[in-house]
Amino acid sequence: MFGKTYFGVLVIAVITITLVAVGCVPPTPVPVTPTEPPMNDDDVNRLLSGREDPYNLVYHVEIADGKDVSFEIGELPEDAFGDEEIEVERKEDAVPEREPDRVHPILQELVFGRGEVFTEPVIVVLQETLTIPRFPSLPVGVSRDSDIGKRALAISEDRIEQLLSKRSADSERFLQIAGEQGVQIELMEQYWLINGFVAKTELDTDALERLLSLEQLSYIQPAFTGEEPPQDGNANNDVDDGRARIVSDPYFNLGLTSGYIGLLDSGIRDSHQLFNSPRQVDFLRDCVNGGANCNNTAAAGYNTTDNWDHGTSSAGILVGNNRLGNAFRGVTDITLDSWKIYTATGLDSAAAVRGIQRAVAVLDRVLVGEIQAIEGENGAIAVASDNAYDAGAVNVAANGNPGPGTGNVRSPGLAHKTIGVGALDVTDLSQYNNQGRGPAPDGRYKPDLQAPNNSETSESGSDTDLGTFGGTSGATPYAAGAAALMRNWLRSHSTYDNGAVYAHMIQSGTQAWPGYSNTTGLGLLQMPVNGQAWWGKVNVGNGGIINIPIGVGPGSSNLRASLWWPEGQAEQHDDIDVHLIDPGGIERAKGYSGVSIFERAQVPGNLASGQWTVRIRGYNVASGPQQVFWVVDVGS
């Protein structure tokens, strides 16, 4: 049994509501499987145009074993909003401000360190001049092949054409300015998701210094960087043990199968039994040899198969069926697209950006980055991931395996709008020693969360081959699968913002302030399946206060609250905190980091009855009002 709770909001929509005031005894409700509310033509059109959720709503659900007991949508009360003068002091985890790196380490070493001339293709990333629009999203149960799906794809292509035109103009201006500085650059491929392009040039010390003198240049890096996928080998166990660690099966059992997951990896052996009868895989693409759309099948070398015995394992954990038994079934039953971005010798960074672009274009809305690129937060892959979020995607990526050490988290796991994933052994939850660790270059905690690795899943040796999948690669599909399930679960509760998925993922961690660390982040991901939860979205200004009233009844326990906000890599850092205040007005816990873009606070054990307050506080909001996603739960 869970303690009864209530909250002070004006109810504007109710579905199977059974909330009661403190002290009343409601009838025992029957849990039901949540489904997305019916949609009319206007609802569909809003999704296709890039629907975003309203501000200042409160979504509230009670669940038992993942199934709804009650659900309602209300509004924050008018007196929830205020502001105060805050005397900003340096927090204990604050780091000095720094200028971001603009040169990839390979170029830094070869050109500036050794005095060599670099003549291979490079990726040039320019300062951002656009806001990426929200791309279409499909209603639950609608495929890309349907009439609605075809409309969504057409809208995507139209937005791409508009972006491409503006990006090309920026590139032409930069090439002209570079030429005036004596640096000749030949454009080979224009990107649209990032303000950048692939090019040929000759970079000696003088040429690179001339380019760095141009304020339009954000980052420059080799197009081929050669990092291996973030895998490692160790002892084995089965995927069902990993699923149990993250508590994902109750969500799988709800039938949350809609949408598409995009896997950026080494290709897959799509004939493996775990992907057939039923078929779990749709698009197979080669972004190394397949041109700008990754699908030029006539191109020399075009091949979508797994050349690292890696992507097949990632896919098995994500979406494998149960033909080889429940022990090897994946976390989700959602359709997977495979985007191959590795050659036989390592990562092709230009292909990674192509893959992210095409995944966004074809409506993949959870992107899985099995990548450990050595680049800064302004690197092409990190920026592409941030911009994919702006387009509507959820990004989950490996922290990489260069550990232990510090400050060695890899891209895109280090990106602002990516959930970076660390690893624990599935058997005993021991820390994976080689996991990349934070902080990110600007001081943010990384990883965000951890998930199990070293489980036994599909391999590419044969159609029934199984083997151990280690490293942060082995953990990332668990976190990504949980994110995909959570995204569909939220859509069944009228919540469509991808930022809400991030906040719920943060809430699914097992550590709270002051326990954040650059080894564990927020700890092991565990999806909540019992209790009551509230969530929403607000704008927070400097000194802004938002008080969310949460009524707690007798017998309730474990109040937890999390924040996440989508800060861009070019923005000044916004410091936003969360405070948990009991019915007597005493603060019992807070999330009080100075560097993070998430906060998590909790009051463990039995809770005092009455109205608690979850206070969101704009401690030092430098960039203007900041969008913040919040989640609160009790009894989970």
C-alpha positions as CSV (number, residue, x, y, z in Angstrom):
1,M,0.0,0.0,0.0
2,F,1.1,3.6,-0.6
3,G,0.5,6.6,1.4
4,K,-2.3,8.8,0.2
5,T,-1.2,12.1,-1.4
6,Y,-2.9,15.1,-2.9
7,F,-1.7,18.4,-4.4
8,G,-2.9,22.0,-4.6
9,V,-3.7,22.5,-8.3
10,L,-6.7,23.4,-10.3
11,V,-7.8,20.3,-12.2
12,I,-8.5,20.9,-15.9
13,A,-8.6,17.4,-17.2
14,V,-9.3,14.1,-15.5
15,I,-8.8,10.5,-16.6
16,T,-9.7,7.7,-14.1
17,I,-9.1,10.1,-11.2
18,T,-9.2,8.6,-7.6
19,L,-7.4,11.3,-5.6
20,V,-8.6,12.0,-2.1
21,A,-7.9,14.4,0.7
22,V,-5.8,13.4,3.6
23,G,-7.5,11.1,6.0
24,C,-10.2,9.8,3.6
25,V,-10.2,6.2,2.4
26,P,-10.9,5.7,-1.3
27,P,-12.2,2.5,-2.9
28,T,-9.5,0.2,-4.1
29,P,-8.9,1.1,-7.8
30,V,-8.0,-1.3,-10.6
31,P,-4.7,-0.6,-12.3
32,V,-5.0,0.0,-16.1
33,T,-2.6,0.1,-18.9
34,P,-2.0,3.7,-20.1
35,T,-2.7,4.5,-23.7
36,E,-2.2,7.7,-25.7
37,P,-5.4,9.8,-25.6
38,P,-7.5,9.7,-28.9
39,M,-6.3,12.3,-31.4
40,N,-8.4,14.4,-33.8
41,D,-7.0,16.0,-37.0
42,D,-5.9,19.1,-35.0
43,D,-4.0,17.0,-32.6
44,V,-2.2,15.2,-35.4
45,N,-1.4,18.4,-37.1
46,R,0.2,19.8,-33.9
47,L,2.4,16.7,-33.7
48,L,3.4,17.0,-37.3
49,S,4.2,20.7,-36.8
50,G,6.4,20.0,-33.8
51,R,4.1,20.0,-30.8
52,E,5.4,21.3,-27.5
53,D,3.7,21.0,-24.1
54,P,2.2,24.0,-22.3
55,Y,4.0,25.6,-19.4
56,N,2.8,25.5,-15.8
57,L,0.7,22.3,-16.0
58,V,1.0,19.6,-13.4
59,Y,0.6,16.0,-14.6
60,H,-0.1,13.6,-11.8
61,V,-0.3,9.8,-11.8
62,E,-0.5,7.0,-9.3
63,I,1.0,3.7,-10.6
64,A,1.1,0.1,-9.3
65,D,3.5,-2.3,-11.1
66,G,3.8,0.3,-13.8
67,K,0.0,0.5,-14.5
68,D,-2.1,3.5,-13.9
69,V,-4.3,3.7,-10.8
70,S,-5.2,7.3,-11.5
71,F,-4.1,10.2,-13.8
72,E,-5.0,13.8,-14.0
73,I,-3.7,17.1,-15.4
74,G,-3.9,20.4,-13.4
75,E,-2.4,23.8,-13.3
76,L,0.1,25.3,-10.9
77,P,-1.8,27.8,-8.5
78,E,-1.4,31.5,-9.2
79,D,0.5,32.0,-5.9
80,A,3.1,29.4,-6.9
81,F,5.2,32.1,-8.5
82,G,7.5,34.7,-6.9
83,D,11.0,36.1,-6.8
84,E,13.6,37.1,-4.3
85,E,16.9,38.9,-4.1
86,I,19.6,36.3,-4.0
87,E,23.2,37.0,-2.8
88,V,25.1,34.7,-5.1
89,E,28.0,32.9,-3.5
90,R,30.5,30.5,-5.0
91,K,29.3,26.9,-4.5
92,E,31.6,24.2,-3.4
93,D,31.6,22.4,-6.8
94,A,31.9,25.5,-8.9
95,V,34.7,25.6,-11.5
96,P,36.4,28.6,-13.1
97,E,35.0,29.8,-16.4
98,R,37.1,28.8,-19.4
99,E,37.2,29.3,-23.1
100,P,36.1,26.2,-25.0
101,D,38.6,24.3,-27.1
102,R,38.4,25.1,-30.8
103,V,40.9,22.6,-32.2
104,H,40.6,18.8,-32.1
105,P,43.5,17.1,-30.2
106,I,44.7,15.3,-33.3
107,L,45.2,18.6,-35.2
108,Q,46.6,20.3,-32.0
109,E,49.3,17.6,-31.8
110,L,50.1,17.2,-35.5
111,V,50.0,20.8,-36.6
112,F,50.9,22.8,-33.5
113,G,52.8,20.1,-31.7
114,R,54.9,18.5,-34.5
115,G,54.7,21.2,-37.1
116,E,53.3,18.8,-39.7
117,V,50.9,19.8,-42.6
118,F,47.5,18.2,-42.3
119,T,46.0,17.4,-45.7
120,E,43.2,15.0,-45.0
121,P,39.5,16.1,-45.0
122,V,38.4,18.2,-42.0
123,I,35.0,19.1,-40.5
124,V,34.6,22.9,-40.0
125,V,32.0,23.9,-37.4
126,L,30.9,27.5,-37.4
127,Q,29.2,29.5,-34.7
128,E,25.5,28.8,-34.6
129,T,23.2,31.4,-36.3
130,L,19.9,29.5,-36.2
131,T,17.5,27.8,-33.8
132,I,16.7,24.3,-35.0
133,P,12.9,24.0,-35.4
134,R,11.1,21.1,-33.8
135,F,10.6,18.3,-36.3
136,P,7.5,16.2,-36.7
137,S,6.5,13.5,-34.3
138,L,4.3,10.6,-35.1
139,P,1.2,9.6,-33.1
140,V,1.3,6.4,-31.2
141,G,0.8,3.4,-33.5
142,V,1.5,5.3,-36.7
143,S,4.3,4.1,-39.0
144,R,6.4,6.0,-41.5
145,D,4.7,4.1,-44.3
146,S,1.2,5.4,-43.4
147,D,-0.3,8.5,-45.0
148,I,0.4,10.5,-41.8
149,G,4.0,9.1,-41.7
150,K,4.6,10.2,-45.3
151,R,3.3,13.7,-44.4
152,A,5.7,13.8,-41.5
153,L,8.6,12.7,-43.7
154,A,7.7,15.4,-46.3
155,I,7.6,18.1,-43.6
156,S,11.0,16.9,-42.4
157,E,12.5,17.2,-45.9
158,D,11.0,20.7,-46.3
159,R,12.6,21.9,-43.1
160,I,15.9,20.3,-44.1
161,E,15.8,22.2,-47.4
162,Q,15.2,25.5,-45.6
163,L,18.0,24.8,-43.1
164,L,20.4,23.7,-45.9
165,S,19.9,26.9,-47.8
166,K,20.7,29.0,-44.7
167,R,23.7,26.8,-43.8
168,S,25.1,27.0,-47.3
169,A,25.0,30.8,-47.2
170,D,26.9,30.8,-43.9
171,S,29.5,28.4,-45.4
172,E,30.0,30.5,-48.5
173,R,30.6,33.6,-46.4
174,F,33.1,31.8,-44.3
175,L,35.0,30.4,-47.3
176,Q,35.2,33.8,-48.8
177,I,36.6,35.3,-45.5
178,A,39.1,32.4,-45.1
179,G,40.2,33.0,-48.7
180,E,40.8,36.6,-47.9
181,Q,43.0,35.4,-45.1
182,G,45.0,33.3,-47.5
183,V,43.5,29.9,-46.5
184,Q,41.9,28.1,-49.5
185,I,39.1,25.7,-48.5
186,E,37.2,23.4,-50.9
187,L,33.8,22.5,-49.6
188,M,33.0,18.7,-50.0
189,E,29.8,18.3,-48.1
190,Q,27.4,20.7,-46.5
191,Y,25.6,19.7,-43.2
192,W,22.2,21.1,-42.2
193,L,21.8,20.0,-38.6
194,I,25.0,21.8,-37.6
195,N,26.4,24.9,-39.0
196,G,29.3,23.2,-40.6
197,F,30.7,21.3,-43.5
198,V,33.4,18.7,-44.6
199,A,36.2,20.3,-46.6
200,K,39.6,19.8,-48.1
201,T,42.4,22.2,-47.2
202,E,46.1,22.2,-46.2
203,L,46.6,23.1,-42.6
204,D,50.1,24.1,-41.5
205,T,50.7,26.2,-38.3
206,D,50.1,29.5,-40.1
207,A,46.9,28.4,-41.9
208,L,45.4,27.0,-38.7
209,E,46.3,30.2,-36.7
210,R,44.7,32.3,-39.5
211,L,41.5,30.2,-39.3
212,L,41.4,30.5,-35.5
213,S,41.6,34.3,-35.8
214,L,38.2,34.2,-37.4
215,E,35.4,34.6,-34.9
216,Q,33.0,32.6,-37.1
217,L,35.0,29.4,-36.5
218,S,33.7,27.4,-33.5
219,Y,35.7,24.1,-34.0
220,I,37.8,22.3,-36.5
221,Q,38.6,18.6,-36.5
222,P,39.6,15.7,-38.8
223,A,36.7,14.1,-40.7
224,F,38.1,10.7,-39.9
225,T,39.3,10.3,-36.3
226,G,39.5,6.5,-35.9
227,E,38.3,5.9,-32.3
228,E,37.1,2.4,-31.6
229,P,33.6,1.7,-30.4
230,P,33.3,1.9,-26.6
231,Q,33.3,-1.8,-25.9
232,D,35.3,-4.2,-23.6
233,G,35.2,-7.8,-22.6
234,N,34.5,-9.4,-19.2
235,A,32.4,-12.0,-17.4
236,N,28.9,-12.7,-18.6
237,N,25.3,-12.8,-17.6
238,D,22.0,-12.5,-19.5
239,V,19.9,-9.5,-20.6
240,D,17.0,-10.4,-18.3
241,D,19.4,-9.7,-15.4
242,G,20.2,-6.3,-16.9
243,R,16.5,-5.6,-17.4
244,A,15.9,-6.5,-13.7
245,R,18.6,-4.1,-12.6
246,I,16.9,-1.1,-14.4
247,V,13.4,-2.4,-13.6
248,S,12.2,-2.0,-17.2
249,D,10.0,-5.0,-17.6
250,P,6.8,-3.5,-16.1
251,Y,7.1,-0.8,-18.8
252,F,7.8,-3.3,-21.6
253,N,4.7,-5.2,-20.4
254,L,2.5,-2.1,-21.1
255,G,3.0,-2.6,-24.8
256,L,4.9,0.7,-25.4
257,T,6.1,-0.2,-28.9
258,S,5.6,3.0,-30.9
259,G,8.2,5.1,-32.6
260,Y,11.7,4.5,-33.9
261,I,15.1,4.2,-32.3
262,G,18.2,5.2,-34.2
263,L,21.4,3.3,-33.4
264,L,24.7,5.0,-34.4
265,D,27.2,2.2,-34.3
266,S,29.2,-0.3,-36.5
267,G,26.2,-1.7,-38.4
268,I,24.4,-4.9,-37.4
269,R,23.9,-8.5,-38.5
270,D,20.3,-8.1,-39.3
271,S,19.8,-11.8,-40.1
272,H,20.3,-12.7,-36.4
273,Q,17.4,-14.6,-34.9
274,L,16.9,-11.9,-32.3
275,F,15.9,-9.5,-35.0
276,N,13.6,-11.7,-37.1
277,S,10.2,-13.4,-36.6
278,P,9.2,-10.9,-35.4
279,R,11.3,-8.4,-37.3
280,Q,12.8,-5.7,-35.0
281,V,14.8,-3.7,-37.6
282,D,13.7,-1.4,-40.3
283,F,16.3,0.9,-42.0
284,L,19.9,-0.4,-42.5
285,R,22.1,2.4,-43.6
286,D,25.8,2.9,-44.3
287,C,26.8,6.5,-43.4
288,V,30.5,5.9,-44.2
289,N,30.0,5.0,-47.9
290,G,26.3,5.8,-48.6
291,G,26.6,9.5,-49.3
292,A,24.7,12.4,-47.6
293,N,21.6,10.3,-47.1
294,C,23.5,7.2,-46.0
295,N,21.6,5.2,-48.6
296,N,23.5,5.3,-51.9
297,T,23.5,1.5,-52.3
298,A,25.4,1.8,-55.6
299,A,28.4,3.5,-54.0
300,A,31.7,1.7,-53.7
301,G,32.1,-0.1,-50.4
302,Y,28.4,0.3,-49.4
303,N,27.9,-2.3,-46.6
304,T,25.5,-2.1,-43.6
305,T,26.8,-5.3,-41.8
306,D,28.6,-5.2,-38.5
307,N,32.4,-4.8,-39.0
308,W,33.3,-4.5,-35.3
309,D,31.0,-7.2,-33.7
310,H,29.5,-4.3,-31.8
311,G,26.3,-2.9,-33.2
312,T,24.7,-6.3,-33.3
313,S,25.2,-6.5,-29.5
314,S,23.8,-3.0,-29.0
315,A,20.8,-3.8,-31.0
316,G,20.2,-7.1,-29.2
317,I,19.9,-5.3,-25.8
318,L,17.8,-2.6,-27.3
319,V,15.2,-4.5,-29.3
320,G,16.1,-8.2,-29.4
321,N,13.0,-10.6,-29.6
322,N,12.6,-13.7,-27.4
323,R,13.3,-16.4,-30.0
324,L,16.3,-17.5,-28.0
325,G,14.4,-17.3,-24.8
326,N,13.3,-14.5,-22.4
327,A,16.8,-14.3,-21.0
328,F,18.0,-12.7,-24.2
329,R,15.0,-10.5,-25.0
330,G,15.8,-6.8,-25.3
331,V,14.6,-3.9,-23.2
332,T,12.0,-2.7,-25.8
333,D,9.9,-4.0,-28.6
334,I,10.4,-0.7,-30.6
335,T,11.6,-0.7,-34.2
336,L,15.3,0.0,-34.7
337,D,17.1,1.8,-37.5
338,S,20.8,1.1,-37.9
339,W,23.2,3.9,-38.9
340,K,26.7,2.5,-39.6
341,I,29.4,5.2,-38.8
342,Y,32.5,3.0,-38.4
343,T,35.0,1.8,-40.9
344,A,37.0,-1.3,-40.3
345,T,39.7,0.9,-38.7
346,G,37.6,3.2,-36.5
347,L,35.1,6.1,-36.2
348,D,34.3,8.3,-39.2
349,S,33.3,11.5,-37.5
350,A,31.8,12.9,-40.7
351,A,29.7,9.8,-41.0
352,A,28.5,10.2,-37.4
353,V,27.1,13.7,-38.2
354,R,25.5,12.3,-41.3
355,G,23.9,9.5,-39.3
356,I,22.5,11.9,-36.7
357,Q,21.1,14.1,-39.4
358,R,19.4,11.3,-41.3
359,A,18.1,9.7,-38.1
360,V,16.4,13.0,-37.2
361,A,15.1,13.3,-40.8
362,V,13.4,9.9,-40.8
363,L,11.7,10.4,-37.4
364,D,14.0,8.4,-35.1
365,R,13.2,10.1,-31.8
366,V,15.6,8.2,-29.5
367,L,19.2,8.3,-30.7
368,V,21.8,5.9,-29.3
369,G,25.4,7.1,-29.6
370,E,27.8,4.1,-29.3
371,I,30.6,6.5,-29.8
372,Q,33.6,7.7,-27.8
373,A,34.9,10.6,-29.9
374,I,37.8,12.6,-28.6
375,E,36.4,16.1,-29.2
376,G,35.3,19.1,-27.1
377,E,31.7,20.2,-26.4
378,N,31.9,22.3,-29.5
379,G,32.9,19.4,-31.7
380,A,30.7,18.4,-34.6
381,I,29.2,15.2,-33.0
382,A,28.4,17.0,-29.7
383,V,26.8,19.9,-31.5
384,A,24.9,17.6,-33.8
385,S,23.5,15.8,-30.7
386,D,22.5,19.1,-29.0
387,N,20.8,20.2,-32.2
388,A,19.0,16.8,-32.6
389,Y,17.5,17.5,-29.1
390,D,16.3,20.8,-30.4
391,A,14.7,19.0,-33.3
392,G,12.8,16.7,-30.9
393,A,15.1,13.8,-30.2
394,V,16.2,12.1,-27.0
395,N,20.0,11.5,-27.0
396,V,21.7,8.7,-25.0
397,A,25.4,8.0,-25.4
398,A,28.3,6.1,-23.8
399,N,30.7,8.0,-21.5
400,G,33.5,6.0,-23.3
401,N,36.2,3.8,-21.9
402,P,39.4,5.9,-21.4
403,G,39.2,5.7,-17.6
404,P,39.8,5.7,-14.8
405,G,41.4,9.2,-14.6
406,T,39.3,12.4,-14.6
407,G,37.9,14.7,-17.2
408,N,38.1,12.1,-19.9
409,V,34.4,11.7,-20.8
410,R,34.0,11.3,-24.5
411,S,31.6,12.8,-27.1
412,P,28.7,12.9,-27.5
413,G,28.3,11.6,-23.9
414,L,29.8,15.0,-22.8
415,A,27.2,17.0,-24.7
416,H,24.8,19.2,-22.8
417,K,21.6,17.7,-24.2
418,T,22.8,14.0,-24.1
419,I,22.4,11.5,-21.3
420,G,25.9,10.3,-20.7
421,V,26.0,6.7,-19.5
422,G,28.5,5.0,-17.2
423,A,28.7,1.3,-16.4
424,L,28.3,-1.1,-13.5
425,D,28.7,-4.9,-13.7
426,V,25.3,-6.6,-14.1
427,T,26.3,-9.3,-11.6
428,D,27.5,-7.4,-8.6
429,L,27.1,-3.7,-9.6
430,S,30.8,-3.2,-9.2
431,Q,32.2,0.0,-10.9
432,Y,33.6,-0.6,-14.4
433,N,37.1,0.8,-13.9
434,N,37.8,1.9,-17.5
435,Q,34.6,4.0,-17.7
436,G,35.2,7.6,-18.8
437,R,34.7,10.1,-16.1
438,G,33.8,13.8,-15.8
439,P,33.8,16.6,-15.4
440,A,32.9,17.7,-18.9
441,P,35.2,20.5,-20.1
442,D,32.9,23.2,-18.7
443,G,32.6,21.4,-15.3
444,R,29.3,19.5,-15.7
445,Y,28.9,16.2,-14.0
446,K,29.3,13.2,-16.3
447,P,28.1,10.5,-16.5
448,D,24.5,11.5,-15.9
449,L,23.5,7.9,-15.0
450,Q,24.9,4.4,-14.9
451,A,23.5,1.1,-16.3
452,P,24.6,-2.5,-16.2
453,N,27.1,-3.9,-18.6
454,N,28.7,-7.4,-19.2
455,S,25.5,-9.1,-20.1
456,E,25.2,-11.8,-22.8
457,T,23.5,-10.8,-26.0
458,S,23.6,-11.2,-29.7
459,E,26.9,-11.2,-31.6
460,S,27.7,-11.1,-35.3
461,G,29.5,-14.4,-35.8
462,S,26.3,-16.3,-36.8
463,D,22.5,-15.9,-36.7
464,T,22.4,-17.5,-33.2
465,D,25.7,-16.2,-31.9
466,L,25.8,-14.9,-28.3
467,G,28.5,-13.3,-26.3
468,T,29.4,-10.8,-23.5
469,F,29.0,-7.1,-24.2
470,G,31.1,-4.9,-21.9
471,G,32.4,-1.4,-21.5
472,T,30.1,1.6,-21.5
473,S,28.8,0.3,-24.8
474,G,27.2,-2.6,-22.9
475,A,25.5,-0.2,-20.5
476,T,24.3,2.4,-23.0
477,P,21.5,0.3,-24.7
478,Y,19.9,-0.3,-21.3
479,A,19.7,3.4,-20.6
480,A,18.6,4.1,-24.1
481,G,15.9,1.4,-24.0
482,A,14.7,2.9,-20.7
483,A,14.5,6.3,-22.3
484,A,12.5,5.0,-25.3
485,L,10.0,3.2,-22.9
486,M,9.8,6.4,-20.8
487,R,9.2,8.5,-23.9
488,N,6.3,6.3,-24.9
489,W,4.9,6.1,-21.3
490,L,4.9,9.9,-21.1
491,R,3.1,10.2,-24.5
492,S,0.4,7.9,-23.0
493,H,0.1,10.6,-20.3
494,S,-0.3,13.6,-22.8
495,T,3.3,14.6,-22.4
496,Y,5.3,15.1,-25.6
497,D,8.3,17.3,-24.8
498,N,11.6,15.4,-25.1
499,G,12.9,17.4,-22.1
500,A,10.4,15.6,-19.9
501,V,12.1,12.3,-20.8
502,Y,15.4,13.7,-19.6
503,A,13.9,14.9,-16.3
504,H,12.3,11.5,-15.7
505,M,15.6,9.8,-16.5
506,I,17.3,12.0,-13.9
507,Q,14.6,11.1,-11.4
508,S,15.3,7.4,-12.1
509,G,18.8,7.7,-10.6
510,T,19.6,6.4,-7.1
511,Q,21.7,9.2,-5.8
512,A,20.9,12.8,-4.7
513,W,22.7,15.9,-3.8
514,P,25.4,16.1,-2.4
515,G,26.1,12.6,-3.7
516,Y,26.6,13.6,-7.4
517,S,30.0,12.4,-8.7
518,N,32.0,12.3,-11.9
519,T,32.3,8.5,-11.6
520,T,28.7,7.6,-10.9
521,G,26.7,10.6,-11.9
522,L,23.3,10.0,-10.2
523,G,24.0,6.3,-9.9
524,L,22.2,3.2,-11.3
525,L,19.1,3.9,-13.4
526,Q,16.0,2.2,-11.9
527,M,12.7,3.0,-13.5
528,P,9.9,3.7,-10.9
529,V,7.0,1.4,-10.9
530,N,5.0,2.0,-7.7
531,G,3.8,5.2,-6.1
532,Q,2.7,8.7,-7.2
533,A,4.5,11.2,-9.5
534,W,4.0,14.7,-10.6
535,W,5.8,16.5,-13.4
536,G,5.7,19.6,-15.6
537,K,7.6,22.4,-17.3
538,V,8.2,26.0,-16.1
539,N,10.3,29.0,-17.0
540,V,12.7,30.2,-14.3
541,G,14.3,33.6,-14.3
542,N,17.1,35.0,-12.2
543,G,15.9,35.0,-8.6
544,G,12.6,33.3,-9.6
545,I,10.8,31.1,-7.2
546,I,8.2,28.5,-8.1
547,N,6.6,26.7,-5.2
548,I,4.9,23.4,-6.1
549,P,2.6,22.2,-3.3
550,I,2.6,18.4,-2.7
551,G,0.1,17.0,-0.2
552,V,1.4,14.0,1.7
553,G,-0.9,11.7,3.6
554,P,-0.2,9.3,6.5
555,G,2.1,6.4,5.7
556,S,3.9,8.1,2.8
557,S,7.6,7.8,2.3
558,N,10.6,8.8,0.2
559,L,9.9,12.2,-1.4
560,R,12.2,12.8,-4.4
561,A,12.4,15.7,-6.8
562,S,14.5,16.3,-9.9
563,L,15.2,19.1,-12.4
564,W,16.7,19.1,-15.9
565,W,17.1,22.0,-18.2
566,P,18.3,22.1,-21.9
567,E,21.3,24.5,-21.7
568,G,23.1,25.0,-25.0
569,Q,26.9,24.7,-25.4
570,A,27.1,28.4,-26.4
571,E,25.0,29.7,-23.5
572,Q,26.2,31.0,-20.1
573,H,25.6,28.4,-17.4
574,D,22.3,28.8,-15.5
575,D,22.4,27.7,-11.9
576,I,18.9,26.5,-10.8
577,D,18.3,24.6,-7.5
578,V,15.5,22.5,-6.0
579,H,14.5,22.6,-2.3
580,L,12.2,20.2,-0.4
581,I,10.4,21.9,2.5
582,D,8.2,20.1,5.0
583,P,4.8,21.1,6.3
584,G,6.4,23.0,9.2
585,G,8.4,25.2,6.7
586,I,11.8,23.4,7.4
587,E,14.0,22.6,4.5
588,R,14.7,18.8,4.6
589,A,16.8,18.4,1.4
590,K,18.0,20.3,-1.6
591,G,19.8,19.9,-5.0
592,Y,22.4,22.6,-4.9
593,S,25.1,22.0,-7.5
594,G,26.9,25.0,-9.1
595,V,27.9,23.4,-12.3
596,S,25.2,20.8,-13.3
597,I,22.2,21.1,-15.6
598,F,20.3,18.7,-13.4
599,E,19.4,18.6,-9.7
600,R,18.1,15.8,-7.6
601,A,17.0,15.9,-4.0
602,Q,15.3,13.4,-1.7
603,V,13.9,12.9,1.8
604,P,14.2,9.2,2.6
605,G,12.0,7.3,5.0
606,N,8.7,8.1,6.5
607,L,7.3,11.6,5.7
608,A,5.4,14.0,7.9
609,S,1.8,14.4,6.8
610,G,0.6,17.6,5.3
611,Q,1.5,20.0,2.5
612,W,5.1,19.8,1.4
613,T,6.6,22.4,-0.9
614,V,9.0,21.6,-3.8
615,R,10.7,24.9,-4.5
616,I,12.5,25.6,-7.8
617,R,14.8,28.5,-7.3
618,G,16.7,30.5,-10.0
619,Y,19.9,30.9,-8.0
620,N,21.9,32.5,-10.8
621,V,20.2,32.5,-14.2
622,A,22.6,34.3,-16.6
623,S,20.9,33.6,-20.0
624,G,17.4,34.9,-19.3
625,P,14.4,32.8,-18.4
626,Q,15.4,29.1,-18.6
627,Q,13.1,26.3,-19.5
628,V,13.1,23.7,-16.7
629,F,11.5,20.3,-16.6
630,W,10.7,18.9,-13.1
631,V,9.5,15.6,-11.6
632,V,8.4,14.8,-8.1
633,D,7.5,11.4,-6.7
634,V,6.4,9.8,-3.4
635,G,6.5,6.2,-2.4
636,S,8.4,4.9,-5.4
